[in-house]
Amino acid sequence: MEHDQEAEDTTVTGARMIVELPKDSAAGLFVTHMAEQETAEVFDFWCAMWLISCAVGRRVYVARPRAPVYLNLYAILIGESGIVRKSSAISAVNRLAESLLEHDNDIMLMNARATPEKLDSLLHERTAERGSGQLAMCISELTTVMGNEAYNTTMPSLLTDLYDCPSVRHGAGTQRDGALLQRNVWVSFLAASTPTWLMRTVNPTVSEGGFTSRCLFISADKPKKRIAWPMEVDPLAGGIARSNILAKLLILRTQSISRERITLSPTAMEYFVQWYDNRVPSLDVFMGTFEAREDAHVLRLAALLCINDGTWTIELKHMEAAFARIATVKETASKVFSRSGERTRYALSIELMRTVLISAGMDPVPRGLLYRRLQRYLDHGEFMALLDIMHEHGAIQRFIMKREEGAGRPTDYIRGTDKLLSTGLGERIIARFVV
């Protein structure tokens, strides 16, 4: 990529590619504003893209025939608690989104707990008031909208249904309020989660329903820098920085009113078509699911990049940067799902074993019976290894008991100890299995 004099090279994590963000652009200013925080670089970049998405709303789309791509994002920041500062990133975005959307009556900001029924109702109300149902959801914890409560189990399917921005949608409605009518729907979603919690929530049913293919799971395992003793920030300087970012976003909002269609330059089109015609589907389950929507993700990001630098046309440099960035998201997210899947499998096995042994009290449980309870999670070798490790930790006792004469081989029996409930036992055991 050629380097513009007005641009800076912003190195991003993952593939270590260089994404060119003009210094005085909305995204460039935001990344600079976050430079002295411990947020991961990759979070800064995608939060900036989400803000641009909110600036243009449903007014702008990539003009792909018969399959237009609107610029809403479903982005989920993933990282362990307290390490990559997910909440700090969300908080910074939320403050700017509040100020930005004060100037846009068409888009409502939602940053609090919501049920699927409430979300459906809000889109209906916005349609009645404004002629379009548009929401920007900025949630610091994904559990707020996708918790374990029964009424949140339908949220992934609802967000899946809303993702393609239908022109007309009839909601389920209620007996009291009647049918819901939603027009010109647009929902852009930003949230954060830990890998383990995400894996418990995004189960196979959710994946098969199409939710994961629509999401960008932005993963990071370390901050861009460590700041042991943060310097005092001049409130005036911080306010000016946010004001400058907001001013750029408002310019984009104003421009979006008169600009509707994002098109591709001939070289960008040639690049995109060549990639699309020659791509090979992945065998990995998550990657295969993601690739069903990968082309739209690439076009969406390329459009946001070209809007950010003021060209409003997707050039080859935007397409190349978008391909590299989306490929990095796909690769890192796949690793998170794979690693977290292993952790979750062992965690569920340990929890089930605890339940069986505690329920038995002082009565030992035959090893064969215990394995039959756990075999949907572990193969026999893994089960035997788990028994060995739990025995080393003193969490179980093992007995060999002879059967009555002539009745067969001795039977291995397992009994739980009080250490089954010791703090941190599960994590110590899982650490032996998952590196």
Secondary structure, 3 states (H helix, E strand, C coil): CCCCCCEEEEECCCCCCEEEEECCCHHHHHHHHCCCCCCCHHHHHHHHHHHHHHHHHHHCEECCCCCCEECCCEEEEECCCCCCCHHHHHHHHHHHHHHHHCCCCCEEEECCCCCHHHHHHHHHHHHHHHCCCEEEEECCCHHHCCCCCHHHCCHHHHHHHHCCCCCEEEEEEECCCEEEEEECCEEEEEEEECHHHHHHHCCHHHHHCCHHHHCEEEECCCCCCCCCCCCCCCHHHHHHHHHHHHHHHHHHHHHHHHCCEECECHHHHHHHHHHHHHCCCCCCHHHHHHHCCHHHHHHHHHHHHHHHCCCCCECHHHHHHHHHHHHHHHHHHHHHHHHHHHHHHHHHHHHHHHHHHHHHCCCCEEHHHHHHHHCCCCCHHHHHHHHHHHHHCCCEEEEEECCCCCCCCCEEEEEECHHHHCCCHHHHHHHHHCC
